[in-house]
Amino acid sequence: MDNQNLIDMANRIGDFFDSMPDREEALDGIADHIRRFWEPRMRRALLSTLDEPDANGVEMSGIVTEALVKHRDGLTPAALSTAV
């Protein structure tokens, strides 16, 4: 998964919601969009960039970082069940 592309896409989503006057609504909107429209692999990869000290020079916008941190539990895909 190309983390640079994921961060770029997340930043574009953040740019859209950043114009909202209600910051909490914007944060919720970013998280909701990512949860609803991004597949689990994409969400896992994007969330993993929060734990990396350097994302290869690609900077995540502040509003996206804030939304991901606030909604991390709800954005983290459930573990795949291996039980048969």
Steps between C-alpha positions, in 0.01 A plus 500: 500500500640839401487706820584821314192460280281417801619809687444714191144367466432551872635856476261576213210371712629716785515806273133458420389463861740768632273771358218399737441751781446226761837334567350194672261444211793524259704245697203265513440548127858410409491186713157400371606541139812288549309234696222474241695520176847363567561128510651352818851464351506868412383602848759276668778644286390860561470447876844338509652826373396665829754278678784567255735784594566582133250417225761534224465876489124498443326719753150426617291812557422597856125452468543150356743403774261634762206309348695174480623527859153588629327220308777242487302226677202541269720505189704194593363201309403195701755222500434223254361192663710189448260268682348224290 
